[in-house]
Amino acid sequence: MNRRLLATSLAVLTTFASLAGCSRAGSGDTAAAPAASDDKGPAAEVRLGYFPNVTHAAALIGVDKGLFAKELGSTKLTTQTFNAGPDEVNALLGGSLDVAFIGSGPAINAYSKSKGEAVRLIAGATSGGAQLVVKPDINSAADLKGKTISTPQLANTQDVSFKKWLVDQKIAAGSGADQVNVTNTENAASLDLFKQGGIQGAWAPEPWSSRLVLDAGAKVLVDEKTLWDQGKFPTTVIIVRTEFLKEHPQTVEALLKGEVAAIDWATSNKAEAKTVVNGALKALTSKALGEPVLDRAFENIELTVDPQAKHFPQLAKDAVTAGVSKEAADVTGFADFTLLNKVLSAAGKTTVDTAGLDKK
């Protein structure tokens, strides 16, 4: 009897072990799939946030071309736009937003503020597309002393990048004659301020850096690409509320399918992609971009679902160097590329590396 009982117990344990192993099979990622008890099926509605920027082209195209809606089926897609990441983080943490195209800095901040609980990094969207553009008579970092330079919002991705760069140049941010006055201004307002002389430059995302150059006579002092290995850095990524990911994985997977479709379409239809993005920007901001600005902006970005997870520990440290965080956020456990890699594998595409960010 004891031997039969032991054999039966071993068989049951073997079955459970086999089932547990299947939850990760073929994903290319070690993050466990949501527990079956959490899965409530497709959501009735998904609330998606993004910016009216060229750096959010995948979102603009996915919405405008109906690529998200096509994959979502009966799930209603509700969208909301933001000027910068910190406001979008507040919407996510407040529960009024489910999924967000967002800058890497605010994405890390959302994870840190919630002690690693509220959000997960699920995909990339854009690499590159940020520059420090200045008045023509500014030729070096030293020339910035006593000048006023704008970033879109306190602690947003460009704000961190600029302040960290200033530290590297051994220049302090402040109001003194030997310091740089960093002010936070909405992208659209920074263009007018630059023309009026209220600011002497901006660390800005596309299309605003291109608008400052082509529409306002600025010049590039620093292209952020030059500060990163192989010129690649995560300008825009996608994060989701952890609770929504657990309860509606099918809906999140559908959005990721839509993003992949949007990037594929943009890659194959470059001219039309610019037209679609420009039309979306006009609808959202009441102003279309000039063709030279649009061309320059697209030249400076790469649409990609790879969020380049390997950079996130450094980005967390950069926020401390920039003085916007007291300590570097622990980004372990931040990434869950299970669904992204499932979508990529099904499409015959290369899966994305978590660089260890999926492990606590």
C-alpha positions as CSV (number, residue, x, y, z in Angstrom):
1,M,0.0,0.0,0.0
2,N,2.8,2.5,0.9
3,R,4.6,1.8,-2.3
4,R,1.4,2.3,-4.3
5,L,0.7,5.5,-2.5
6,L,4.3,6.8,-3.1
7,A,4.1,6.0,-6.8
8,T,0.7,7.8,-7.1
9,S,2.1,10.9,-5.3
10,L,5.2,11.0,-7.5
11,A,3.0,10.8,-10.6
12,V,0.9,13.7,-9.4
13,L,4.0,15.8,-8.6
14,T,5.4,15.0,-12.0
15,T,2.2,16.2,-13.7
16,F,2.2,19.5,-11.8
17,A,5.9,20.0,-12.6
18,S,5.2,19.4,-16.3
19,L,2.3,21.9,-16.3
20,A,4.4,24.5,-14.5
21,G,7.1,24.2,-17.1
22,C,4.6,24.6,-20.0
23,S,3.6,28.1,-18.7
24,R,6.9,29.4,-20.1
25,A,7.5,27.2,-23.1
26,G,8.4,28.9,-26.3
27,S,8.2,32.5,-24.9
28,G,11.9,33.2,-25.1
29,D,11.4,34.8,-21.7
30,T,11.6,33.5,-18.1
31,A,8.7,35.6,-16.7
32,A,5.8,33.4,-15.7
33,A,2.5,33.9,-17.4
34,P,-0.4,35.2,-15.3
35,A,-2.1,32.7,-13.2
36,A,-5.2,31.2,-14.7
37,S,-7.3,32.4,-11.7
38,D,-6.3,36.0,-12.5
39,D,-7.3,35.8,-16.2
40,K,-10.7,37.4,-16.7
41,G,-10.6,37.2,-20.5
42,P,-10.6,40.1,-23.0
43,A,-11.3,43.5,-21.3
44,A,-14.5,45.4,-22.2
45,E,-12.4,48.5,-22.6
46,V,-8.6,49.3,-22.7
47,R,-7.5,52.9,-22.0
48,L,-4.3,53.7,-24.0
49,G,-2.1,56.8,-23.5
50,Y,0.5,58.3,-25.8
51,F,2.0,61.7,-26.9
52,P,1.4,63.8,-30.0
53,N,5.1,63.3,-30.9
54,V,6.9,61.7,-33.8
55,T,8.6,59.5,-31.2
56,H,5.2,58.0,-30.5
57,A,4.6,57.2,-34.2
58,A,3.8,53.5,-33.6
59,A,0.9,54.6,-31.4
60,L,-0.3,57.3,-33.8
61,I,-0.2,54.9,-36.7
62,G,-1.8,52.0,-34.7
63,V,-4.7,54.2,-33.7
64,D,-5.2,56.0,-37.0
65,K,-4.9,52.9,-39.2
66,G,-7.2,50.9,-37.0
67,L,-4.5,48.3,-36.4
68,F,-5.1,48.2,-32.6
69,A,-8.8,48.1,-33.1
70,K,-8.6,45.3,-35.5
71,E,-6.7,43.1,-33.1
72,L,-8.8,44.1,-30.1
73,G,-12.0,42.9,-31.7
74,S,-14.9,43.6,-29.3
75,T,-12.7,45.4,-26.8
76,K,-13.3,49.2,-26.9
77,L,-10.2,51.3,-27.4
78,T,-10.2,54.6,-25.5
79,T,-7.2,56.9,-26.1
80,Q,-5.8,59.9,-24.2
81,T,-2.8,62.1,-25.1
82,F,-0.2,63.6,-22.7
83,N,2.6,66.2,-23.1
84,A,5.1,64.4,-21.0
85,G,5.6,61.2,-19.0
86,P,5.1,62.3,-15.3
87,D,1.5,63.2,-16.0
88,E,0.9,59.9,-17.7
89,V,2.5,58.1,-14.8
90,N,-0.1,59.8,-12.5
91,A,-2.9,58.5,-14.7
92,L,-1.5,55.0,-14.6
93,L,-0.9,54.9,-10.9
94,G,-4.3,56.6,-10.3
95,G,-6.0,53.8,-12.3
96,S,-7.4,56.0,-15.1
97,L,-5.1,54.5,-17.7
98,D,-4.3,50.9,-18.5
99,V,-1.4,51.0,-21.1
100,A,1.0,53.7,-22.0
101,F,3.5,54.7,-24.6
102,I,5.9,56.6,-22.4
103,G,9.5,57.7,-22.0
104,S,12.0,55.4,-20.3
105,G,12.6,57.8,-17.4
106,P,9.0,58.1,-16.2
107,A,8.5,54.4,-16.9
108,I,11.2,53.6,-14.3
109,N,9.7,56.2,-12.0
110,A,6.3,54.6,-12.1
111,Y,7.8,51.2,-11.3
112,S,9.9,52.7,-8.4
113,K,7.1,54.8,-6.9
114,S,4.9,51.7,-6.7
115,K,7.7,49.7,-5.1
116,G,7.8,47.5,-8.2
117,E,4.1,46.5,-8.0
118,A,2.0,48.7,-10.2
119,V,3.4,48.5,-13.7
120,R,5.4,46.3,-16.1
121,L,7.6,47.1,-19.1
122,I,6.2,45.0,-22.0
123,A,7.7,46.4,-25.2
124,G,9.7,49.2,-26.8
125,A,8.4,51.6,-29.4
126,T,11.1,54.1,-30.5
127,S,14.9,54.4,-30.3
128,G,16.5,57.8,-30.8
129,G,14.9,61.1,-31.6
130,A,16.1,63.6,-28.9
131,Q,18.6,66.4,-29.3
132,L,19.9,69.5,-27.5
133,V,19.3,72.3,-29.9
134,V,20.5,75.9,-29.1
135,K,20.9,79.4,-30.4
136,P,23.5,79.6,-33.2
137,D,26.1,81.5,-31.1
138,I,26.3,78.6,-28.6
139,N,29.1,76.4,-29.5
140,S,30.0,74.4,-26.4
141,A,28.8,73.3,-23.0
142,A,30.6,76.2,-21.4
143,D,28.6,78.6,-23.6
144,L,25.4,77.4,-21.9
145,K,26.4,79.0,-18.6
146,G,24.0,81.8,-17.7
147,K,21.5,80.6,-20.3
148,T,18.0,79.1,-20.0
149,I,17.4,75.7,-21.5
150,S,14.0,74.0,-21.5
151,T,12.9,70.4,-21.1
152,P,9.3,69.1,-21.5
153,Q,8.6,68.4,-17.8
154,L,10.5,67.9,-14.5
155,A,11.9,64.3,-14.3
156,N,10.7,63.4,-17.8
157,T,13.1,61.5,-20.1
158,Q,14.7,64.5,-21.7
159,D,14.9,66.4,-18.4
160,V,16.9,63.5,-16.9
161,S,19.1,63.2,-20.0
162,F,20.0,66.9,-20.1
163,K,20.7,67.2,-16.3
164,K,22.8,64.1,-16.4
165,W,24.7,65.5,-19.4
166,L,25.3,68.8,-17.5
167,V,26.8,66.8,-14.6
168,D,29.1,65.0,-17.0
169,Q,30.2,68.4,-18.3
170,K,30.8,69.6,-14.7
171,I,28.2,72.3,-15.0
172,A,25.6,72.8,-12.4
173,A,21.9,73.5,-13.0
174,G,20.8,76.7,-11.3
175,S,20.3,80.4,-11.7
176,G,23.9,81.6,-11.2
177,A,26.1,83.1,-13.9
178,D,28.2,79.9,-14.0
179,Q,25.1,77.6,-14.0
180,V,22.5,76.6,-16.5
181,N,18.9,77.5,-15.7
182,V,16.8,74.5,-16.6
183,T,13.1,75.3,-17.1
184,N,10.3,72.9,-17.8
185,T,8.1,74.0,-20.7
186,E,5.5,72.2,-22.9
187,N,7.1,71.3,-26.2
188,A,4.7,73.6,-28.2
189,A,5.4,76.5,-25.9
190,S,9.2,76.1,-26.1
191,L,9.1,76.8,-29.8
192,D,7.5,80.3,-29.2
193,L,9.8,80.9,-26.2
194,F,12.9,80.2,-28.3
195,K,11.8,82.5,-31.0
196,Q,11.1,85.3,-28.5
197,G,14.4,84.8,-26.7
198,G,12.8,83.5,-23.5
199,I,15.0,80.3,-23.7
200,Q,18.2,79.8,-25.6
201,G,17.8,76.1,-26.2
202,A,15.9,72.9,-25.5
203,W,16.6,69.2,-25.0
204,A,13.6,68.1,-27.0
205,P,12.1,65.0,-28.6
206,E,11.0,64.8,-32.2
207,P,9.4,66.6,-33.9
208,W,10.2,69.5,-31.6
209,S,13.9,69.4,-32.0
210,S,13.4,69.5,-35.8
211,R,10.9,72.3,-35.5
212,L,13.4,74.4,-33.4
213,V,16.1,73.8,-36.0
214,L,14.1,74.3,-39.2
215,D,11.4,76.7,-38.1
216,A,13.2,78.7,-35.5
217,G,16.9,78.7,-36.6
218,A,18.3,76.5,-33.8
219,K,21.3,74.3,-34.3
220,V,22.2,70.9,-32.8
221,L,24.7,71.0,-29.9
222,V,24.2,67.4,-28.8
223,D,22.4,64.5,-30.6
224,E,21.6,62.1,-27.8
225,K,22.5,59.2,-30.1
226,T,26.1,60.1,-29.7
227,L,25.9,59.4,-26.0
228,W,24.8,55.7,-26.3
229,D,26.4,52.6,-27.6
230,Q,25.7,52.1,-31.3
231,G,23.5,55.2,-31.1
232,K,20.5,53.3,-29.7
233,F,18.6,54.2,-26.6
234,P,14.9,53.7,-25.5
235,T,13.1,57.0,-26.1
236,T,9.6,55.5,-26.0
237,V,8.5,52.2,-24.4
238,I,5.2,50.6,-23.5
239,I,4.2,49.9,-19.9
240,V,1.0,48.4,-18.5
241,R,-0.7,48.3,-15.2
242,T,0.3,45.0,-13.6
243,E,-3.3,44.3,-12.5
244,F,-4.6,44.8,-16.1
245,L,-1.8,42.5,-17.5
246,K,-2.8,39.8,-15.1
247,E,-6.5,40.1,-15.6
248,H,-6.6,40.7,-19.4
249,P,-3.5,39.2,-21.0
250,Q,-5.4,38.6,-24.3
251,T,-6.1,42.3,-24.6
252,V,-2.5,43.2,-23.9
253,E,-1.4,40.7,-26.5
254,A,-3.8,42.2,-29.0
255,L,-2.3,45.7,-28.5
256,L,1.2,44.3,-29.0
257,K,0.1,42.6,-32.2
258,G,-1.3,46.0,-33.3
259,E,2.0,47.7,-32.5
260,V,4.0,45.1,-34.4
261,A,1.6,45.6,-37.3
262,A,2.0,49.4,-37.1
263,I,5.8,49.2,-37.2
264,D,5.8,46.7,-40.0
265,W,3.4,48.9,-42.0
266,A,5.5,52.1,-41.3
267,T,8.6,50.3,-42.4
268,S,7.0,49.1,-45.7
269,N,5.2,52.4,-46.4
270,K,7.6,55.1,-45.3
271,A,6.1,58.0,-47.2
272,E,2.5,57.2,-46.3
273,A,3.6,56.6,-42.7
274,K,4.8,60.2,-42.5
275,T,1.4,61.4,-44.0
276,V,-0.5,59.4,-41.4
277,V,1.5,60.6,-38.5
278,N,1.2,64.2,-39.7
279,G,-2.5,63.9,-40.0
280,A,-2.7,62.5,-36.5
281,L,-0.6,65.3,-35.2
282,K,-2.8,67.9,-36.9
283,A,-5.9,66.3,-35.4
284,L,-4.4,66.3,-31.9
285,T,-2.6,69.6,-31.9
286,S,-4.4,71.6,-34.6
287,K,-1.2,72.0,-36.5
288,A,0.5,69.9,-39.1
289,L,4.3,69.7,-39.6
290,G,6.0,71.1,-42.6
291,E,7.5,68.4,-44.9
292,P,11.1,69.2,-44.2
293,V,10.4,68.9,-40.4
294,L,8.6,65.7,-40.9
295,D,11.4,64.2,-43.0
296,R,14.1,65.3,-40.5
297,A,12.2,63.9,-37.5
298,F,11.7,60.5,-39.1
299,E,15.4,60.3,-40.1
300,N,16.3,60.7,-36.4
301,I,14.1,57.8,-35.0
302,E,13.9,54.1,-35.3
303,L,10.6,52.3,-34.7
304,T,11.3,49.1,-32.7
305,V,9.5,46.9,-30.2
306,D,12.9,46.2,-28.5
307,P,13.0,48.5,-25.4
308,Q,16.7,47.7,-25.0
309,A,16.3,46.4,-21.5
310,K,20.1,46.4,-20.9
311,H,20.1,50.2,-20.6
312,F,17.5,50.4,-17.8
313,P,19.9,49.9,-14.8
314,Q,22.0,52.8,-16.2
315,L,19.0,54.9,-16.8
316,A,18.0,54.4,-13.2
317,K,21.4,55.6,-12.1
318,D,21.2,58.6,-14.5
319,A,18.1,59.9,-12.6
320,V,20.2,60.1,-9.4
321,T,23.1,61.8,-11.2
322,A,20.5,64.2,-12.7
323,G,19.3,65.0,-9.2
324,V,15.7,64.0,-9.9
325,S,15.8,60.8,-7.7
326,K,17.5,60.2,-4.3
327,E,18.5,56.7,-5.1
328,A,18.7,54.5,-8.2
329,A,15.5,52.5,-8.7
330,D,15.8,48.7,-8.5
331,V,14.6,47.7,-11.9
332,T,14.8,44.0,-11.3
333,G,11.4,42.4,-12.1
334,F,10.3,45.4,-14.2
335,A,10.2,43.6,-17.6
336,D,7.7,41.0,-18.7
337,F,8.2,40.2,-22.4
338,T,6.2,37.0,-22.3
339,L,3.4,38.3,-24.5
340,L,5.7,40.3,-26.8
341,N,7.9,37.3,-27.5
342,K,4.9,35.2,-28.1
343,V,3.7,37.7,-30.7
344,L,7.1,37.9,-32.3
345,S,7.6,34.2,-32.4
346,A,4.3,33.6,-34.0
347,A,5.2,36.2,-36.7
348,G,8.6,34.5,-37.3
349,K,10.5,37.5,-35.8
350,T,13.5,37.6,-33.4
351,T,12.4,37.7,-29.8
352,V,13.5,40.4,-27.4
353,D,16.0,40.0,-24.6
354,T,15.0,40.9,-21.0
355,A,18.6,41.4,-20.0
356,G,17.7,39.9,-16.6
357,L,15.1,42.6,-15.9
358,D,12.4,39.9,-15.6
359,K,14.0,38.4,-12.5
360,K,13.5,39.6,-8.9
